[in-house]
Amino acid sequence: MRYIIPKQLKEEYKIFDRPRIYLKDVVAGCVLLGLFYFLKGWVHSWLLLPYWIMAVTAMFFLIQPARSNPKKRNWEAIILFLGRDHTTYHSINHVQKGAGTDAK
């Protein structure tokens, strides 16, 4: 009996092959455009054109693969960075300098 084992279990869904457009990128872009459209009411009417230029630029930046981890997008890397634990942990048997020496 032969079992067919897929080589990549976590492969991303492609919408188009050329240019490579993934479903995750389209969903992230739609969510970001919705967020920018929602926040448009807080922008003065004179600044709407620069706001939309900045919004589209930010959207394309956030969808690009991260430099430090090519399997993640920039928006995922930012979420992981903000959600990590920033406290410093030491081992239980941590010895500080000078604490173990006897002063004579």
Stockholm file with secondary structure:
# STOCKHOLM 1.0

chainA/1-104         MRYIIPKQLKEEYKIFDRPRIYLKDVVAGCVLLGLFYFLKGWVHSWLLLPYWIMAVTAMFFLIQPARSNPKKRNWEAIILFLGRDHTTYHSINHVQKGAGTDAK
#=GR chainA/1-104 SS CCCCCCSCTTCCCEEETTTTEEHHHHHHHHHHHHHHHHHGGGSCGGGHHHHHHHHHHHHHHHHSBCSSCTTSBHHHHHHHHHHSCCCCCCCTTCCCTTTSSCCC
#=GC SS_cons         CCCCCCSCTTCCCEEETTTTEEHHHHHHHHHHHHHHHHHGGGSCGGGHHHHHHHHHHHHHHHHSBCSSCTTSBHHHHHHHHHHSCCCCCCCTTCCCTTTSSCCC
//
